[in-house]
Amino acid sequence: DNNLPSTALKTAIFAIAKFKPAPVFIIDIAKTENNEYKVIEYNTFNSAGLYACNTMKIVQSINQFLKRAGCDPTILLF
């Protein structure tokens, strides 16, 4: 997302470097009262609520990931 604050992105990158639970997953990050970004939780992709996300962009990105990973194209998300 182009509207993602750089400090939030840095928080996500740092968290991923420490713990990557699956090939595809979601990290919930929140801004605290002290204006710091903190990881709230990790979720597997299939159990994550997408709320106000751009779902088409997410599906396209995961399809690209699956293709790069050499997955059978019949399992791609549509």
All heavy atoms as a GROMACS GRO file, in nm:
protein
  611
    1ASP      N    1   0.085  -0.118   0.000
    1ASP     CA    2   0.000   0.000   0.000
    1ASP      C    3   0.089   0.124   0.000
    1ASP      O    4   0.180   0.135   0.081
    1ASP     CB    5  -0.090  -0.003   0.122
    1ASP     CG    6  -0.192   0.108   0.123
    1ASP    OD1    7  -0.176   0.206   0.050
    1ASP    OD2    8  -0.289   0.094   0.198
    2ASN      N    9   0.063   0.216  -0.088
    2ASN     CA   10   0.144   0.337  -0.098
    2ASN      C   11   0.122   0.432   0.018
    2ASN      O   12   0.200   0.524   0.039
    2ASN     CB   13   0.116   0.409  -0.229
    2ASN     CG   14   0.160   0.328  -0.349
    2ASN    OD1   15   0.249   0.245  -0.337
    2ASN    ND2   16   0.097   0.350  -0.462
    3ASN      N   17   0.015   0.412   0.096
    3ASN     CA   18  -0.014   0.500   0.209
    3ASN      C   19   0.045   0.449   0.340
    3ASN      O   20   0.020   0.506   0.444
    3ASN     CB   21  -0.165   0.518   0.223
    3ASN     CG   22  -0.226   0.585   0.103
    3ASN    OD1   23  -0.169   0.678   0.048
    3ASN    ND2   24  -0.340   0.536   0.059
    4LEU      N   25   0.121   0.344   0.334
    4LEU     CA   26   0.178   0.284   0.453
    4LEU      C   27   0.293   0.370   0.506
    4LEU      O   28   0.388   0.399   0.432
    4LEU     CB   29   0.231   0.143   0.422
    4LEU     CG   30   0.289   0.063   0.535
    4LEU    CD1   31   0.181   0.028   0.636
    4LEU    CD2   32   0.354  -0.062   0.482
    5PRO      N   33   0.284   0.415   0.631
    5PRO     CA   34   0.395   0.494   0.687
    5PRO      C   35   0.524   0.413   0.689
    5PRO      O   36   0.523   0.293   0.717
    5PRO     CB   37   0.348   0.525   0.829
    5PRO     CG   38   0.200   0.509   0.826
    5PRO     CD   39   0.173   0.401   0.724
    6SER      N   40   0.635   0.477   0.658
    6SER     CA   41   0.763   0.406   0.650
    6SER      C   42   0.800   0.342   0.784
    6SER      O   43   0.860   0.234   0.787
    6SER     CB   44   0.874   0.500   0.602
    6SER     OG   45   0.895   0.604   0.695
    7THR      N   46   0.763   0.404   0.895
    7THR     CA   47   0.796   0.345   1.025
    7THR      C   48   0.713   0.218   1.050
    7THR      O   49   0.761   0.125   1.114
    7THR     CB   50   0.775   0.446   1.139
    7THR    OG1   51   0.646   0.506   1.125
    7THR    CG2   52   0.881   0.554   1.137
    8ALA      N   53   0.591   0.212   0.998
    8ALA     CA   54   0.511   0.090   1.009
    8ALA      C   55   0.573  -0.021   0.925
    8ALA      O   56   0.582  -0.136   0.968
    8ALA     CB   57   0.367   0.116   0.966
    9LEU      N   58   0.618   0.015   0.805
    9LEU     CA   59   0.685  -0.084   0.719
    9LEU      C   60   0.812  -0.136   0.784
    9LEU      O   61   0.839  -0.256   0.782
    9LEU     CB   62   0.715  -0.022   0.583
    9LEU     CG   63   0.784  -0.113   0.482
    9LEU    CD1   64   0.702  -0.238   0.455
    9LEU    CD2   65   0.812  -0.037   0.354
   10LYS      N   66   0.891  -0.048   0.844
   10LYS     CA   67   1.013  -0.091   0.912
   10LYS      C   68   0.981  -0.185   1.027
   10LYS      O   69   1.053  -0.282   1.050
   10LYS     CB   70   1.090   0.031   0.963
   10LYS     CG   71   1.156   0.111   0.853
   10LYS     CD   72   1.225   0.235   0.907
   10LYS     CE   73   1.277   0.320   0.794
   10LYS     NZ   74   1.334   0.447   0.841
   11THR      N   75   0.873  -0.158   1.099
   11THR     CA   76   0.831  -0.246   1.208
   11THR      C   77   0.798  -0.385   1.154
   11THR      O   78   0.839  -0.486   1.210
   11THR     CB   79   0.709  -0.187   1.281
   11THR    OG1   80   0.745  -0.060   1.336
   11THR    CG2   81   0.660  -0.279   1.392
   12ALA      N   82   0.726  -0.390   1.041
   12ALA     CA   83   0.690  -0.518   0.979
   12ALA      C   84   0.814  -0.593   0.933
   12ALA      O   85   0.828  -0.714   0.958
   12ALA     CB   86   0.594  -0.496   0.863
   13ILE      N   87   0.906  -0.525   0.866
   13ILE     CA   88   1.028  -0.589   0.816
   13ILE      C   89   1.111  -0.645   0.932
   13ILE      O   90   1.162  -0.756   0.925
   13ILE     CB   91   1.109  -0.490   0.730
   13ILE    CG1   92   1.033  -0.462   0.600
   13ILE    CG2   93   1.249  -0.542   0.703
   13ILE    CD1   94   1.089  -0.346   0.519
   14PHE      N   95   1.122  -0.568   1.040
   14PHE     CA   96   1.196  -0.614   1.157
   14PHE      C   97   1.130  -0.738   1.218
   14PHE      O   98   1.197  -0.836   1.253
   14PHE     CB   99   1.205  -0.501   1.261
   14PHE     CG  100   1.281  -0.538   1.384
   14PHE    CD1  101   1.419  -0.545   1.381
   14PHE    CD2  102   1.215  -0.565   1.503
   14PHE    CE1  103   1.491  -0.579   1.495
   14PHE    CE2  104   1.286  -0.599   1.617
   14PHE     CZ  105   1.424  -0.606   1.613
   15ALA      N  106   0.996  -0.737   1.227
   15ALA     CA  107   0.923  -0.850   1.284
   15ALA      C  108   0.940  -0.975   1.198
   15ALA      O  109   0.961  -1.085   1.250
   15ALA     CB  110   0.775  -0.815   1.299
   16ILE      N  111   0.934  -0.959   1.066
   16ILE     CA  112   0.949  -1.072   0.975
   16ILE      C  113   1.089  -1.132   0.985
   16ILE      O  114   1.106  -1.253   0.977
   16ILE     CB  115   0.917  -1.030   0.830
   16ILE    CG1  116   0.769  -0.998   0.817
   16ILE    CG2  117   0.959  -1.136   0.730
   16ILE    CD1  118   0.733  -0.926   0.690
   17ALA      N  119   1.189  -1.046   1.006
   17ALA     CA  120   1.326  -1.096   1.020
   17ALA      C  121   1.340  -1.184   1.144
   17ALA      O  122   1.420  -1.277   1.146
   17ALA     CB  123   1.424  -0.979   1.026
   18LYS      N  124   1.260  -1.157   1.247
   18LYS     CA  125   1.266  -1.235   1.370
   18LYS      C  126   1.179  -1.360   1.367
   18LYS      O  127   1.211  -1.460   1.428
   18LYS     CB  128   1.224  -1.146   1.488
   18LYS     CG  129   1.322  -1.034   1.517
   18LYS     CD  130   1.272  -0.942   1.624
   18LYS     CE  131   1.281  -1.006   1.760
   18LYS     NZ  132   1.242  -0.914   1.869
   19PHE      N  133   1.065  -1.351   1.297
   19PHE     CA  134   0.970  -1.462   1.300
   19PHE      C  135   0.885  -1.459   1.174
   19PHE      O  136   0.817  -1.361   1.145
   19PHE     CB  137   0.880  -1.452   1.423
   19PHE     CG  138   0.776  -1.558   1.434
   19PHE    CD1  139   0.811  -1.692   1.446
   19PHE    CD2  140   0.642  -1.526   1.432
   19PHE    CE1  141   0.715  -1.791   1.457
   19PHE    CE2  142   0.544  -1.624   1.443
   19PHE     CZ  143   0.581  -1.757   1.456
   20LYS      N  144   0.890  -1.568   1.099
   20LYS     CA  145   0.812  -1.582   0.976
   20LYS      C  146   0.737  -1.714   0.987
   20LYS      O  147   0.792  -1.820   0.959
   20LYS     CB  148   0.906  -1.580   0.856
   20LYS     CG  149   0.837  -1.574   0.724
   20LYS     CD  150   0.941  -1.558   0.612
   20LYS     CE  151   0.872  -1.552   0.480
   20LYS     NZ  152   0.968  -1.541   0.370
   21PRO      N  153   0.608  -1.711   1.029
   21PRO     CA  154   0.537  -1.834   1.062
   21PRO      C  155   0.495  -1.921   0.943
   21PRO      O  156   0.467  -2.039   0.961
   21PRO     CB  157   0.414  -1.784   1.136
   21PRO     CG  158   0.391  -1.648   1.081
   21PRO     CD  159   0.528  -1.592   1.053
   22ALA      N  160   0.488  -1.864   0.824
   22ALA     CA  161   0.441  -1.940   0.707
   22ALA      C  162   0.485  -1.865   0.582
   22ALA      O  163   0.526  -1.750   0.589
   22ALA     CB  164   0.289  -1.952   0.711
   23PRO      N  165   0.476  -1.929   0.466
   23PRO     CA  166   0.511  -1.859   0.342
   23PRO      C  167   0.422  -1.738   0.314
   23PRO      O  168   0.468  -1.637   0.261
   23PRO     CB  169   0.492  -1.965   0.233
   23PRO     CG  170   0.504  -2.094   0.304
   23PRO     CD  171   0.448  -2.071   0.442
   24VAL      N  172   0.294  -1.746   0.352
   24VAL     CA  173   0.201  -1.633   0.336
   24VAL      C  174   0.132  -1.613   0.471
   24VAL      O  175   0.075  -1.706   0.527
   24VAL     CB  176   0.096  -1.662   0.228
   24VAL    CG1  177  -0.003  -1.548   0.218
   24VAL    CG2  178   0.163  -1.687   0.093
   25PHE      N  179   0.138  -1.491   0.523
   25PHE     CA  180   0.077  -1.463   0.652
   25PHE      C  181   0.045  -1.314   0.662
   25PHE      O  182   0.084  -1.235   0.576
   25PHE     CB  183   0.168  -1.507   0.767
   25PHE     CG  184   0.304  -1.441   0.765
   25PHE    CD1  185   0.329  -1.327   0.838
   25PHE    CD2  186   0.407  -1.494   0.689
   25PHE    CE1  187   0.454  -1.267   0.836
   25PHE    CE2  188   0.532  -1.436   0.686
   25PHE     CZ  189   0.556  -1.321   0.760
   26ILE      N  190  -0.025  -1.279   0.766
   26ILE     CA  191  -0.066  -1.141   0.791
   26ILE      C  192  -0.007  -1.096   0.924
   26ILE      O  193  -0.003  -1.173   1.020
   26ILE     CB  194  -0.221  -1.132   0.801
   26ILE    CG1  195  -0.290  -1.191   0.679
   26ILE    CG2  196  -0.265  -0.988   0.828
   26ILE    CD1  197  -0.268  -1.117   0.550
   27ILE      N  198   0.040  -0.971   0.928
   27ILE     CA  199   0.085  -0.912   1.054
   27ILE      C  200  -0.003  -0.791   1.082
   27ILE      O  201  -0.016  -0.702   0.997
   27ILE     CB  202   0.232  -0.864   1.047
   27ILE    CG1  203   0.326  -0.977   1.014
   27ILE    CG2  204   0.272  -0.798   1.180
   27ILE    CD1  205   0.470  -0.932   0.998
   28ASP      N  206  -0.066  -0.789   1.200
   28ASP     CA  207  -0.142  -0.672   1.241
   28ASP      C  208  -0.049  -0.581   1.320
   28ASP      O  209   0.013  -0.624   1.418
   28ASP     CB  210  -0.261  -0.711   1.328
   28ASP     CG  211  -0.367  -0.788   1.253
   28ASP    OD1  212  -0.372  -0.774   1.128
   28ASP    OD2  213  -0.444  -0.861   1.316
   29ILE      N  214  -0.039  -0.456   1.275
   29ILE     CA  215   0.047  -0.358   1.340
   29ILE      C  216  -0.039  -0.238   1.379
   29ILE      O  217  -0.124  -0.196   1.301
   29ILE     CB  218   0.161  -0.314   1.245
   29ILE    CG1  219   0.250  -0.434   1.214
   29ILE    CG2  220   0.242  -0.199   1.305
   29ILE    CD1  221   0.360  -0.405   1.115
   30ALA      N  222  -0.016  -0.185   1.498
   30ALA     CA  223  -0.093  -0.070   1.545
   30ALA      C  224   0.002   0.040   1.591
   30ALA      O  225   0.115   0.015   1.632
   30ALA     CB  226  -0.182  -0.112   1.661
   31LYS      N  227  -0.049   0.161   1.583
   31LYS     CA  228   0.026   0.278   1.632
   31LYS      C  229  -0.018   0.304   1.775
   31LYS      O  230  -0.137   0.317   1.805
   31LYS     CB  231  -0.004   0.398   1.544
   31LYS     CG  232   0.083   0.517   1.570
   31LYS     CD  233   0.055   0.626   1.468
   31LYS     CE  234   0.146   0.743   1.483
   31LYS     NZ  235   0.115   0.848   1.384
   32THR      N  236   0.078   0.312   1.866
   32THR     CA  237   0.047   0.332   2.007
   32THR      C  238   0.024   0.480   2.038
   32THR      O  239   0.047   0.567   1.953
   32THR     CB  240   0.162   0.281   2.096
   32THR    OG1  241   0.276   0.366   2.077
   32THR    CG2  242   0.197   0.137   2.065
   33GLU      N  243  -0.017   0.506   2.161
   33GLU     CA  244  -0.036   0.645   2.206
   33GLU      C  245   0.096   0.723   2.202
   33GLU      O  246   0.097   0.845   2.194
   33GLU     CB  247  -0.094   0.648   2.347
   33GLU     CG  248  -0.236   0.597   2.353
   33GLU     CD  249  -0.290   0.591   2.494
   33GLU    OE1  250  -0.213   0.615   2.590
   33GLU    OE2  251  -0.410   0.563   2.508
   34ASN      N  252   0.208   0.651   2.207
   34ASN     CA  253   0.342   0.713   2.202
   34ASN      C  254   0.393   0.727   2.060
   34ASN      O  255   0.512   0.752   2.038
   34ASN     CB  256   0.442   0.632   2.284
   34ASN     CG  257   0.405   0.625   2.430
   34ASN    OD1  258   0.343   0.716   2.484
   34ASN    ND2  259   0.440   0.516   2.495
   35ASN      N  260   0.305   0.707   1.961
   35ASN     CA  261   0.339   0.716   1.819
   35ASN      C  262   0.443   0.613   1.776
   35ASN      O  263   0.520   0.638   1.684
   35ASN     CB  264   0.384   0.857   1.781
   35ASN     CG  265   0.270   0.954   1.786
   35ASN    OD1  266   0.157   0.922   1.747
   35ASN    ND2  267   0.297   1.075   1.831
   36GLU      N  268   0.444   0.498   1.841
   36GLU     CA  269   0.530   0.387   1.802
   36GLU      C  270   0.443   0.280   1.737
   36GLU      O  271   0.327   0.263   1.773
   36GLU     CB  272   0.600   0.327   1.923
   36GLU     CG  273   0.692   0.422   1.995
   36GLU     CD  274   0.750   0.360   2.120
   36GLU    OE1  275   0.679   0.288   2.191
   36GLU    OE2  276   0.868   0.385   2.145
   37TYR      N  277   0.499   0.210   1.641
   37TYR     CA  278   0.427   0.099   1.578
   37TYR      C  279   0.470  -0.030   1.646
   37TYR      O  280   0.588  -0.053   1.668
   37TYR     CB  281   0.455   0.094   1.428
   37TYR     CG  282   0.386   0.205   1.354
   37TYR    CD1  283   0.450   0.325   1.329
   37TYR    CD2  284   0.254   0.191   1.312
   37TYR    CE1  285   0.384   0.428   1.262
   37TYR    CE2  286   0.188   0.293   1.245
   37TYR     CZ  287   0.254   0.411   1.221
   37TYR     OH  288   0.189   0.512   1.156
   38LYS      N  289   0.370  -0.112   1.679
   38LYS     CA  290   0.395  -0.239   1.748
   38LYS      C  291   0.318  -0.351   1.678
   38LYS      O  292   0.208  -0.330   1.627
   38LYS     CB  293   0.348  -0.233   1.893
   38LYS     CG  294   0.415  -0.125   1.976
   38LYS     CD  295   0.553  -0.164   2.013
   38LYS     CE  296   0.615  -0.057   2.104
   38LYS     NZ  297   0.748  -0.089   2.143
   39VAL      N  298   0.375  -0.470   1.678
   39VAL     CA  299   0.306  -0.587   1.624
   39VAL      C  300   0.201  -0.630   1.726
   39VAL      O  301   0.232  -0.650   1.844
   39VAL     CB  302   0.405  -0.702   1.597
   39VAL    CG1  303   0.330  -0.829   1.557
   39VAL    CG2  304   0.504  -0.662   1.489
   40ILE      N  305   0.078  -0.642   1.679
   40ILE     CA  306  -0.031  -0.688   1.765
   40ILE      C  307  -0.042  -0.841   1.758
   40ILE      O  308  -0.052  -0.908   1.860
   40ILE     CB  309  -0.165  -0.625   1.723
   40ILE    CG1  310  -0.156  -0.473   1.725
   40ILE    CG2  311  -0.280  -0.677   1.808
   40ILE    CD1  312  -0.122  -0.414   1.860
   41GLU      N  313  -0.042  -0.894   1.634
   41GLU     CA  314  -0.051  -1.039   1.618
   41GLU      C  315  -0.013  -1.079   1.477
   41GLU      O  316  -0.012  -0.997   1.386
   41GLU     CB  317  -0.193  -1.089   1.648
   41GLU     CG  318  -0.297  -1.038   1.552
   41GLU     CD  319  -0.438  -1.086   1.584
   41GLU    OE1  320  -0.455  -1.172   1.672
   41GLU    OE2  321  -0.532  -1.036   1.520
   42TYR      N  322   0.019  -1.205   1.462
   42TYR     CA  323   0.039  -1.270   1.333
   42TYR      C  324  -0.083  -1.358   1.308
   42TYR      O  325  -0.139  -1.414   1.403
   42TYR     CB  326   0.161  -1.363   1.336
   42TYR     CG  327   0.295  -1.298   1.333
   42TYR    CD1  328   0.352  -1.245   1.447
   42TYR    CD2  329   0.369  -1.295   1.217
   42TYR    CE1  330   0.479  -1.190   1.445
   42TYR    CE2  331   0.496  -1.241   1.213
   42TYR     CZ  332   0.550  -1.188   1.328
   42TYR     OH  333   0.676  -1.135   1.325
   43ASN      N  334  -0.123  -1.372   1.183
   43ASN     CA  335  -0.230  -1.465   1.146
   43ASN      C  336  -0.190  -1.538   1.020
   43ASN      O  337  -0.125  -1.480   0.932
   43ASN     CB  338  -0.361  -1.391   1.119
   43ASN     CG  339  -0.424  -1.337   1.245
   43ASN    OD1  340  -0.460  -1.413   1.333
   43ASN    ND2  341  -0.438  -1.206   1.254
   44THR      N  342  -0.232  -1.663   1.008
   44THR     CA  343  -0.216  -1.730   0.881
   44THR      C  344  -0.311  -1.663   0.783
   44THR      O  345  -0.412  -1.604   0.822
   44THR     CB  346  -0.251  -1.880   0.891
   44THR    OG1  347  -0.385  -1.893   0.937
   44THR    CG2  348  -0.155  -1.951   0.985
   45PHE      N  349  -0.278  -1.669   0.656
   45PHE     CA  350  -0.359  -1.600   0.556
   45PHE      C  351  -0.503  -1.650   0.556
   45PHE      O  352  -0.597  -1.571   0.546
   45PHE     CB  353  -0.297  -1.616   0.417
   45PHE     CG  354  -0.380  -1.552   0.310
   45PHE    CD1  355  -0.385  -1.414   0.299
   45PHE    CD2  356  -0.454  -1.628   0.222
   45PHE    CE1  357  -0.463  -1.353   0.202
   45PHE    CE2  358  -0.531  -1.570   0.124
   45PHE     CZ  359  -0.536  -1.431   0.114
   46ASN      N  360  -0.522  -1.780   0.569
   46ASN     CA  361  -0.657  -1.834   0.560
   46ASN      C  362  -0.743  -1.803   0.682
   46ASN      O  363  -0.863  -1.824   0.678
   46ASN     CB  364  -0.653  -1.986   0.536
   46ASN     CG  365  -0.584  -2.060   0.647
   46ASN    OD1  366  -0.496  -2.008   0.713
   46ASN    ND2  367  -0.622  -2.185   0.666
   47SER      N  368  -0.687  -1.750   0.789
   47SER     CA  369  -0.768  -1.715   0.905
   47SER      C  370  -0.772  -1.564   0.932
   47SER      O  371  -0.827  -1.521   1.031
   47SER     CB  372  -0.716  -1.787   1.030
   47SER     OG  373  -0.589  -1.734   1.067
   48ALA      N  374  -0.716  -1.487   0.841
   48ALA     CA  375  -0.710  -1.343   0.862
   48ALA      C  376  -0.835  -1.274   0.809
   48ALA      O  377  -0.888  -1.309   0.704
   48ALA     CB  378  -0.587  -1.286   0.791
   49GLY      N  379  -0.881  -1.175   0.883
   49GLY     CA  380  -0.988  -1.089   0.834
   49GLY      C  381  -0.925  -0.979   0.750
   49GLY      O  382  -0.830  -0.914   0.794
   50LEU      N  383  -0.975  -0.957   0.631
   50LEU     CA  384  -0.912  -0.860   0.541
   50LEU      C  385  -0.970  -0.720   0.556
   50LEU      O  386  -0.915  -0.624   0.506
   50LEU     CB  387  -0.924  -0.908   0.396
   50LEU     CG  388  -0.855  -1.041   0.369
   50LEU    CD1  389  -0.876  -1.084   0.225
   50LEU    CD2  390  -0.707  -1.036   0.403
   51TYR      N  391  -1.082  -0.706   0.625
   51TYR     CA  392  -1.144  -0.578   0.659
   51TYR      C  393  -1.143  -0.481   0.541
   51TYR      O  394  -1.202  -0.509   0.439
   51TYR     CB  395  -1.078  -0.518   0.784
   51TYR     CG  396  -1.074  -0.616   0.899
   51TYR    CD1  397  -0.956  -0.676   0.940
   51TYR    CD2  398  -1.192  -0.653   0.964
   51TYR    CE1  399  -0.954  -0.768   1.043
   51TYR    CE2  400  -1.192  -0.745   1.067
   51TYR     CZ  401  -1.072  -0.802   1.107
   51TYR     OH  402  -1.071  -0.892   1.207
   52ALA      N  403  -1.074  -0.369   0.554
   52ALA     CA  404  -1.078  -0.264   0.451
   52ALA      C  405  -0.962  -0.276   0.351
   52ALA      O  406  -0.926  -0.180   0.287
   52ALA     CB  407  -1.076  -0.128   0.518
   53CYS      N  408  -0.906  -0.394   0.339
   53CYS     CA  409  -0.793  -0.414   0.248
   53CYS      C  410  -0.840  -0.416   0.102
   53CYS      O  411  -0.956  -0.442   0.073
   53CYS     CB  412  -0.724  -0.547   0.278
   53CYS     SG  413  -0.646  -0.553   0.438
   54ASN      N  414  -0.744  -0.394   0.014
   54ASN     CA  415  -0.769  -0.407  -0.129
   54ASN      C  416  -0.758  -0.557  -0.161
   54ASN      O  417  -0.650  -0.607  -0.190
   54ASN     CB  418  -0.667  -0.325  -0.208
   54ASN     CG  419  -0.688  -0.332  -0.356
   54ASN    OD1  420  -0.747  -0.426  -0.408
   54ASN    ND2  421  -0.637  -0.232  -0.427
   55THR      N  422  -0.870  -0.628  -0.155
   55THR     CA  423  -0.867  -0.773  -0.169
   55THR      C  424  -0.819  -0.817  -0.307
   55THR      O  425  -0.751  -0.919  -0.318
   55THR     CB  426  -1.005  -0.835  -0.140
   55THR    OG1  427  -1.104  -0.772  -0.220
   55THR    CG2  428  -1.041  -0.821   0.006
   56MET      N  429  -0.851  -0.742  -0.410
   56MET     CA  430  -0.805  -0.779  -0.544
   56MET      C  431  -0.652  -0.774  -0.551
   56MET      O  432  -0.588  -0.864  -0.605
   56MET     CB  433  -0.865  -0.688  -0.651
   56MET     CG  434  -0.825  -0.727  -0.792
   56MET     SD  435  -0.869  -0.897  -0.839
   56MET     CE  436  -1.041  -0.878  -0.867
   57LYS      N  437  -0.593  -0.672  -0.493
   57LYS     CA  438  -0.447  -0.660  -0.492
   57LYS      C  439  -0.385  -0.774  -0.413
   57LYS      O  440  -0.282  -0.829  -0.451
   57LYS     CB  441  -0.407  -0.524  -0.434
   57LYS     CG  442  -0.260  -0.494  -0.444
   57LYS     CD  443  -0.231  -0.353  -0.397
   57LYS     CE  444  -0.086  -0.319  -0.411
   57LYS     NZ  445  -0.057  -0.181  -0.368
   58ILE      N  446  -0.447  -0.811  -0.303
   58ILE     CA  447  -0.397  -0.921  -0.220
   58ILE      C  448  -0.402  -1.052  -0.298
   58ILE      O  449  -0.304  -1.127  -0.301
   58ILE     CB  450  -0.476  -0.931  -0.088
   58ILE    CG1  451  -0.443  -0.809   0.000
   58ILE    CG2  452  -0.446  -1.061  -0.016
   58ILE    CD1  453  -0.532  -0.796   0.121
   59VAL      N  454  -0.515  -1.080  -0.361
   59VAL     CA  455  -0.529  -1.204  -0.439
   59VAL      C  456  -0.428  -1.207  -0.553
   59VAL      O  457  -0.362  -1.310  -0.576
   59VAL     CB  458  -0.673  -1.220  -0.491
   59VAL    CG1  459  -0.684  -1.332  -0.594
   59VAL    CG2  460  -0.768  -1.246  -0.375
   60GLN      N  461  -0.410  -1.096  -0.623
   60GLN     CA  462  -0.313  -1.091  -0.732
   60GLN      C  463  -0.171  -1.118  -0.680
   60GLN      O  464  -0.095  -1.192  -0.741
   60GLN     CB  465  -0.319  -0.956  -0.803
   60GLN     CG  466  -0.445  -0.938  -0.885
   60GLN     CD  467  -0.461  -0.795  -0.935
   60GLN    OE1  468  -0.398  -0.701  -0.888
   60GLN    NE2  469  -0.548  -0.779  -1.034
   61SER      N  470  -0.137  -1.059  -0.566
   61SER     CA  471  -0.003  -1.078  -0.509
   61SER      C  472   0.019  -1.222  -0.467
   61SER      O  473   0.128  -1.278  -0.490
   61SER     CB  474   0.016  -0.986  -0.388
   61SER     OG  475   0.015  -0.852  -0.428
   62ILE      N  476  -0.080  -1.285  -0.409
   62ILE     CA  477  -0.065  -1.424  -0.367
   62ILE      C  478  -0.058  -1.516  -0.489
   62ILE      O  479   0.020  -1.611  -0.490
   62ILE     CB  480  -0.175  -1.464  -0.269
   62ILE    CG1  481  -0.153  -1.386  -0.141
   62ILE    CG2  482  -0.177  -1.614  -0.246
   62ILE    CD1  483  -0.234  -1.420  -0.025
   63ASN      N  484  -0.135  -1.486  -0.591
   63ASN     CA  485  -0.125  -1.565  -0.714
   63ASN      C  486   0.015  -1.555  -0.774
   63ASN      O  487   0.072  -1.655  -0.818
   63ASN     CB  488  -0.229  -1.520  -0.817
   63ASN     CG  489  -0.366  -1.577  -0.789
   63ASN    OD1  490  -0.381  -1.676  -0.719
   63ASN    ND2  491  -0.467  -1.514  -0.845
   64GLN      N  492   0.074  -1.436  -0.774
   64GLN     CA  493   0.210  -1.418  -0.825
   64GLN      C  494   0.308  -1.499  -0.740
   64GLN      O  495   0.399  -1.563  -0.792
   64GLN     CB  496   0.248  -1.271  -0.825
   64GLN     CG  497   0.175  -1.190  -0.929
   64GLN     CD  498   0.199  -1.040  -0.913
   64GLN    OE1  499   0.270  -0.995  -0.823
   64GLN    NE2  500   0.138  -0.962  -1.001
   65PHE      N  501   0.290  -1.495  -0.609
   65PHE     CA  502   0.376  -1.573  -0.519
   65PHE      C  503   0.367  -1.722  -0.551
   65PHE      O  504   0.468  -1.791  -0.560
   65PHE     CB  505   0.337  -1.546  -0.373
   65PHE     CG  506   0.403  -1.638  -0.276
   65PHE    CD1  507   0.534  -1.617  -0.236
   65PHE    CD2  508   0.336  -1.748  -0.226
   65PHE    CE1  509   0.596  -1.704  -0.147
   65PHE    CE2  510   0.397  -1.835  -0.137
   65PHE     CZ  511   0.527  -1.812  -0.098
   66LEU      N  512   0.244  -1.772  -0.567
   66LEU     CA  513   0.225  -1.914  -0.596
   66LEU      C  514   0.289  -1.953  -0.729
   66LEU      O  515   0.349  -2.060  -0.740
   66LEU     CB  516   0.075  -1.948  -0.596
   66LEU     CG  517   0.005  -1.941  -0.460
   66LEU    CD1  518  -0.145  -1.955  -0.477
   66LEU    CD2  519   0.060  -2.044  -0.364
   67LYS      N  520   0.277  -1.867  -0.830
   67LYS     CA  521   0.340  -1.896  -0.959
   67LYS      C  522   0.492  -1.902  -0.945
   67LYS      O  523   0.556  -1.991  -0.998
   67LYS     CB  524   0.300  -1.790  -1.061
   67LYS     CG  525   0.159  -1.804  -1.110
   67LYS     CD  526   0.123  -1.692  -1.207
   67LYS     CE  527  -0.022  -1.698  -1.246
   67LYS     NZ  528  -0.061  -1.585  -1.332
   68ARG      N  529   0.551  -1.806  -0.872
   68ARG     CA  530   0.696  -1.807  -0.852
   68ARG      C  531   0.740  -1.931  -0.776
   68ARG      O  532   0.850  -1.981  -0.796
   68ARG     CB  533   0.740  -1.681  -0.775
   68ARG     CG  534   0.743  -1.556  -0.857
   68ARG     CD  535   0.816  -1.443  -0.786
   68ARG     NE  536   0.772  -1.422  -0.649
   68ARG     CZ  537   0.674  -1.340  -0.611
   68ARG    NH1  538   0.607  -1.271  -0.700
   68ARG    NH2  539   0.643  -1.326  -0.484
   69ALA      N  540   0.655  -1.979  -0.687
   69ALA     CA  541   0.687  -2.098  -0.608
   69ALA      C  542   0.667  -2.227  -0.687
   69ALA      O  543   0.697  -2.334  -0.636
   69ALA     CB  544   0.602  -2.100  -0.482
   70GLY      N  545   0.615  -2.213  -0.809
   70GLY     CA  546   0.597  -2.331  -0.893
   70GLY      C  547   0.475  -2.414  -0.859
   70GLY      O  548   0.469  -2.532  -0.890
   71CYS      N  549   0.377  -2.352  -0.795
   71CYS     CA  550   0.256  -2.426  -0.757
   71CYS      C  551   0.169  -2.456  -0.879
   71CYS      O  552   0.171  -2.384  -0.978
   71CYS     CB  553   0.175  -2.345  -0.657
   71CYS     SG  554   0.255  -2.330  -0.499
   72ASP      N  555   0.093  -2.559  -0.868
   72ASP     CA  556  -0.002  -2.600  -0.971
   72ASP      C  557  -0.099  -2.485  -0.994
   72ASP      O  558  -0.165  -2.439  -0.901
   72ASP     CB  559  -0.077  -2.724  -0.922
   72ASP     CG  560  -0.179  -2.776  -1.021
   72ASP    OD1  561  -0.212  -2.707  -1.119
   72ASP    OD2  562  -0.228  -2.888  -0.998
   73PRO      N  563  -0.112  -2.436  -1.118
   73PRO     CA  564  -0.199  -2.320  -1.144
   73PRO      C  565  -0.346  -2.345  -1.116
   73PRO      O  566  -0.422  -2.251  -1.103
   73PRO     CB  567  -0.175  -2.289  -1.292
   73PRO     CG  568  -0.111  -2.410  -1.350
   73PRO     CD  569  -0.043  -2.482  -1.237
   74THR      N  570  -0.387  -2.470  -1.103
   74THR     CA  571  -0.528  -2.497  -1.075
   74THR      C  572  -0.564  -2.462  -0.932
   74THR      O  573  -0.683  -2.455  -0.898
   74THR     CB  574  -0.564  -2.644  -1.101
   74THR    OG1  575  -0.484  -2.727  -1.015
   74THR    CG2  576  -0.541  -2.680  -1.246
   75ILE      N  577  -0.466  -2.437  -0.845
   75ILE     CA  578  -0.497  -2.401  -0.707
   75ILE      C  579  -0.493  -2.251  -0.683
   75ILE      O  580  -0.514  -2.205  -0.573
   75ILE     CB  581  -0.404  -2.471  -0.606
   75ILE    CG1  582  -0.261  -2.419  -0.620
   75ILE    CG2  583  -0.411  -2.621  -0.620
   75ILE    CD1  584  -0.171  -2.457  -0.505
   76LEU      N  585  -0.467  -2.173  -0.786
   76LEU     CA  586  -0.458  -2.030  -0.768
   76LEU      C  587  -0.590  -1.970  -0.724
   76LEU      O  588  -0.697  -2.021  -0.754
   76LEU     CB  589  -0.412  -1.962  -0.898
   76LEU     CG  590  -0.274  -2.005  -0.949
   76LEU    CD1  591  -0.240  -1.929  -1.076
   76LEU    CD2  592  -0.167  -1.982  -0.845
   77LEU      N  593  -0.580  -1.862  -0.651
   77LEU     CA  594  -0.699  -1.792  -0.601
   77LEU      C  595  -0.762  -1.709  -0.711
   77LEU      O  596  -0.692  -1.650  -0.792
   77LEU     CB  597  -0.660  -1.700  -0.485
   77LEU     CG  598  -0.588  -1.766  -0.368
   77LEU    CD1  599  -0.537  -1.660  -0.274
   77LEU    CD2  600  -0.680  -1.862  -0.297
   78PHE      N  601  -0.890  -1.700  -0.713
   78PHE     CA  602  -0.960  -1.616  -0.811
   78PHE      C  603  -1.056  -1.524  -0.743
   78PHE      O  604  -1.100  -1.544  -0.638
   78PHE     CB  605  -1.034  -1.702  -0.913
   78PHE     CG  606  -0.940  -1.784  -0.996
   78PHE    CD1  607  -0.917  -1.917  -0.966
   78PHE    CD2  608  -0.873  -1.727  -1.103
   78PHE    CE1  609  -0.830  -1.992  -1.043
   78PHE    CE2  610  -0.785  -1.802  -1.179
   78PHE     CZ  611  -0.765  -1.935  -1.148
   0.00000   0.00000   0.00000
